[in-house]
Amino acid sequence: MNIKYILGSIISIPLLPIIYLQGKKIKKNIPKLPEAEGTQGIFSINSNKTLRILTIGESTIAGVGVKNHKEGFTGALASELATKLNTNIDWKVYAKSGYNAKQVDEKIIKHITESNIDLIVIGIGGNDAFELNSPKKWNNDVRNLINNLRHKFKEVPIVFVNMPPIKEFPAFTSLMKFTIGNLVSLLGEELVKVVKDYKNVFYYSREISSADLTKRLNLTVKSSDFFSDGVHPSKITYQVWAKDVSMFIKQSKEITTAIQSVNK
């Protein structure tokens, strides 16, 4: 039983009609951006090694906010990992805007055609929070997703990236930031518990913050530059986020060892 979720629900239930109306207004006012084009590619540094990666998830992994995936998270991650791990990166994206964890599991995983993969990177959580899915449901859906990936890819390392920074979305009202933002934090706490039960499954639990990223990576950008439409990342955000995730992967001995064990 998640006490934080129960208390939050008690506070939030009377506010749901207001949140619903605010959400409809925001959805109407935000232009519908397409998913990025070009779902696969190779980033070559002329190495004699090649790392094969899949990125899986919702709109951020689908590259909403940029024209093509080379400008999005996956392309930027491929570039960063190639340099940091001194290897070519063969990458492919399996993602759909609007999908929650259950939909990613049931509608995407079965369409993955690759058999030899060295690393899987997953970005989900935003839509589960928008749909007000409970931590219990999220826990179960994420476990099903991991189990199905394990059935296909055995010991391949799986990295879940940071939960989306809903509390910073410029398009959201203060009420939505509080309610949905707190829920996404609870889902993140649940994900910490889930990955502990699996070998070679990891979660970058650091909360995304424009101020934190700006300070740590010595950026010269404004907080408003981080979003393309008030909700989805901008090109610079995808690049910065990918760089941060690549550092997490590079600095984790467990992850790099797991990658080396399957990339022989």
Disulfide bonds with the S-S distance in Angstrom:
none
